[in-house]
């Protein structure tokens, strides 16, 4: 199960129905996901999405290094520039399905 905090509808369409979209950290935790994906540019509480024993990947603008550093300091496993994230999205989704 993949929980994704991705408010942008266009971005959501890229997931091909392979994620449950959530609005809050508590909603993500309730899903008991294997993977959490967070659009850091549209998130007020990136630290809250860090769920114990769950892989958390964030993405955001490549120019916002402070945002990326904040997510890494919060315990995210990986933080990617937006363009790299969407290029790797099929691989990330496939890996999550294979591990489950």
C-alpha positions as CSV (number, residue, x, y, z in Angstrom):
1,X,0.0,0.0,0.0
2,X,1.3,3.4,-1.0
3,X,0.0,6.6,0.7
4,X,0.7,9.8,-1.2
5,X,0.2,13.4,0.0
6,X,0.0,14.9,-3.5
7,X,-2.7,17.6,-3.7
8,X,-2.2,18.5,-7.3
9,X,-4.7,16.6,-9.5
10,X,-2.4,16.5,-12.5
11,X,0.4,15.0,-10.5
12,X,-2.1,12.4,-9.0
13,X,-3.0,11.2,-12.5
14,X,0.6,10.1,-12.9
15,X,0.3,7.4,-10.2
16,X,-2.1,5.3,-12.4
17,X,-4.3,4.3,-9.5
18,X,-1.4,2.8,-7.5
19,X,-1.6,5.0,-4.5
20,X,-4.1,6.1,-1.9
21,X,-4.1,9.9,-1.7
22,X,-4.1,11.4,1.8
23,X,-4.5,14.9,3.2
24,X,-2.8,14.5,6.6
25,X,-0.1,12.6,8.4
26,X,-2.7,10.9,10.6
27,X,-4.6,9.7,7.5
28,X,-1.4,8.4,6.0
29,X,-0.5,6.5,9.2
30,X,-4.0,5.0,9.4
31,X,-3.4,3.4,5.9
32,X,-0.5,1.4,7.3
33,X,1.5,2.0,4.1
34,X,4.8,0.4,3.0
35,X,5.7,3.7,1.2
36,X,4.7,7.3,1.8
37,X,5.2,9.9,-0.9
38,X,5.1,13.6,0.0
39,X,4.9,16.6,-2.3
40,X,7.0,18.8,-0.1
41,X,6.1,22.0,-1.9
42,X,2.4,21.5,-1.0
43,X,2.9,20.2,2.5
44,X,2.7,22.2,5.8
45,X,4.0,19.4,8.0
46,X,6.6,17.4,6.2
47,X,7.9,16.0,9.6
48,X,4.5,14.6,10.4
49,X,4.6,12.3,7.4
50,X,7.6,10.4,8.8
51,X,5.9,7.2,9.9
52,X,8.1,4.7,11.8
53,X,9.1,1.5,9.9
54,X,7.8,3.1,6.6
55,X,9.8,4.3,3.7
56,X,9.2,8.0,3.1
57,X,10.1,9.7,-0.1
58,X,9.6,13.4,-0.7
59,X,9.9,15.5,-3.8
60,X,10.0,19.3,-4.4
61,X,11.4,22.1,-6.5
62,X,15.1,21.5,-7.3
63,X,15.9,25.1,-6.3
64,X,14.6,24.7,-2.7
65,X,17.5,23.0,-1.0
66,X,16.3,24.2,2.5
67,X,13.1,22.3,2.0
68,X,15.0,19.2,0.9
69,X,17.3,19.4,3.9
70,X,14.4,19.8,6.3
71,X,12.8,16.6,5.0
72,X,16.1,14.7,5.2
73,X,16.6,16.0,8.8
74,X,13.0,14.7,9.6
75,X,14.1,11.2,8.6
76,X,12.9,10.9,5.0
77,X,14.7,8.0,3.2
78,X,15.0,10.0,0.0
79,X,14.3,13.5,-1.3
80,X,14.2,14.1,-5.0
81,X,13.9,17.1,-7.3
82,X,10.4,17.1,-8.8
83,X,11.6,16.2,-12.3
84,X,13.7,13.3,-11.1
85,X,10.9,12.0,-8.9
86,X,8.4,11.8,-11.8
87,X,11.0,10.3,-14.1
88,X,11.6,7.6,-11.4
89,X,7.9,7.2,-10.3
90,X,7.2,4.0,-12.4
91,X,10.3,2.4,-10.8
92,X,9.4,3.5,-7.3
93,X,5.8,2.2,-7.7
94,X,7.0,-1.1,-9.1
95,X,9.5,-1.6,-6.3
96,X,6.8,-0.9,-3.7
97,X,4.5,-3.5,-5.3
98,X,7.4,-6.1,-5.5
99,X,8.3,-5.6,-1.8
100,X,4.7,-6.2,-0.6
